Amino acid sequence: MHAEREGASLNPGGQGLIGVVLDRRYRIDAPIARGGMSMVYRGMDLRLDRPVAIKVMDPQFAADPQFLARFEFEARAVARLNHPGLVGVHDQGSDGAHAFLVMELVEGGTLRELLRERGPMPPHAVVAVARPVLEALAVAHRAGLVHRDIKPENVLISHAGDVKIADFGLVRAIAASNTTSRSVILGTAQYLSPEQVTTGTADPRSDVYAAGVLLFEMLTGTAPFTGDTSLSIAYQRIDNDVPEPSGLIEGVPPEFDELVVRATERDPDERFADAGVMATQLRSVSAQLQLPTYRVPAPRRVPQQPPASADTTSRTPNEPVAAHPTRPASDHSPDQTPGHDATTVLASPAPESGLQHTKVVTTVTARLPQDEPPPPVDDPAADPFGNVEARLRRSRRTVLVWLLAVLLIAATVGFGGWWLGSGRYAAVPVIDGQDRAAAAATIEAAGFTTKTRGQYSDAAAVDSVLGTDPSAGSKVPRGSSVTILVSLGRPAVPEVTGNGDLAAVEAALQERTFVPVKGGEAFSARVPVGAVAALEPAPGTVLDVGSQVQMILSKGAPPVDVPDVSGMSEDAAREALDAVGITVREVQQVFDADVDAGDAIGTDPAVGANVEAGSSVVLTVSNAVKVPVLLGRSVESAKSELDRLGLGYQVRQLVSSDRSLVIGQSPSAGDRVPPGTTITLTSLL
């Protein structure tokens, strides 16, 4: 197998493969959409003469045997599925540097485009989209397959109102590739389940979570979690529940709130077991609310795809899909407009396959009304020769006017050619050996403005001039800005910023010309799991331009043992726990006859338990009250002391008198008793 154009590759516009025939069968006609790891084209199956969608993976995957094996296995598994809600897989293969998947071409648009056009959807429209999606997923789940990337871009809507899911199996195949780091979370941040973020595992309940987020977005027009980076969006769902849609938009039935909340439980065991169970619940809700049937409209503002022979322009949505829909080349009505010619036949140039198609398009040509009289003409019988002298004067004036016009045009063209060719351009001067001030003066004297930009250099001293951008001798328009490049010296490893955010650290390293590489994992009590905990070499180390710097990723806080805090005061116990990275989340007052009030009894988890640093414990503190010495005091003084300690009292005396002396007490002085205990006093009288 080989591609008919050697060296063709995926370029930013998607034009490099146009006209290529893959596997001697599938001709690539026009780009549809572009993603981070693939390009989707409209193509033609030359053997069966039918239009198809062709997803061509990035060339790095075609060189990976592990990816190709998984890619073929997943394609075979999906091809065996039979459901109208699944985009059909026709073929799969690799041709030279191109691994490709041939699929059913869905003419229409995506759910993402429909949401952008119409915003939040009413419940009956949500059911019309979600029901076929869930039923198609149920077929896959019963076959042991998990999609892993349910999102609006992968839900296609045809012009006939059919709803289909695309891109089954590709995430799993890419995950198996040697070109993909095992620490990368594969999927789309907005729709990942918590277990996909924390462990990278996925099962049918993960698709159920994504379907719940899809329901939320259709009902509200927005995703439940937002953030500055994909990583921050993904990690939000670990500690946060998806809110009820009715909290964002009025009119959402409570039944839909319950459906979304159940599908997006953070604990997978609390969700629907699979898409089939969720589809059953959705049908029950629809019947309960008596929602009408609804035909889902295809998006109207989908860019048209030109025919294969035309000059095509690729369309790149925010997130590409596997078999992206297109519109027909012409939406004109076949009815002709009265008073106009409406049919013109244009033949498209023959493609490489030798086939030639004729395209009928409509155009509008003005036609004169039938009753409009023809323009008047001179009567030649009145003066067959005319006024010869007047004609000569008009002729001389005409010649003069034409001569002046020609001279003006020639002068304009000459000046324009000179200006466009070299007049408005000047060469950037050479500034070698000059300091910054002298270089700026030289450039400004040549008719340019200046600005300065630092550039790291292993050899040049700091603040010395390295050159210009554009380089010396380049022809640029007069008045343009020329940048003076000034040496920053050798770069130093930066500090870790942004709470260790991987993207921020990589950007900081690349800004200093360093090549960031992953250098293993380490415990960190201050940096979240997966973020950058440290750099190797350490920040501040000066290195050569382009050196590699290892990023040590955090694997969370290290485990610690709960210390023994029994007998300590509450403040001392807190300090002992804080010293090993454990916080107190709750203090419980418990009676202990052996511990004074306010002193620690123990913790939950107990002493010696192994927990992660940053964990919290319950601290138990004694509320025992030590009975004071009351013998020899007046009854009045004893009562006052017991009131202060929160203890009750009972006085045994012959005559009721607060001036009588206490000669006995029970419990005895020094005993520890629970708060509110009654102390029996015996007085002298």
PyMOL commands that set and color helices and strands:
alter all, ss='L'
color gray80, all
select helices_A, chain A and resi 59-62+65-79+111-118+123-142+152-154+170-175+189-191+194-198+204-220+230-239+245-247+254-263+268-270+275-289+388-423+436-445+498-500+502-511+570-579+635-645
alter helices_A, ss='H'
color red, helices_A
select strands_A, chain A and resi 21-22+26-34+38-45+50-57+89-95+98-103+108-110+155-158+163-165+340-341+344-347+358-361+365-366+425-427+449-455+465-469+475-477+481-487+515-522+532-536+548-554+559-561+583-590+600-604+610-612+616-622+625-626+648-652+662-666+672-673+678-683
alter strands_A, ss='S'
color yellow, strands_A
deselect
rebuild
show_as cartoon
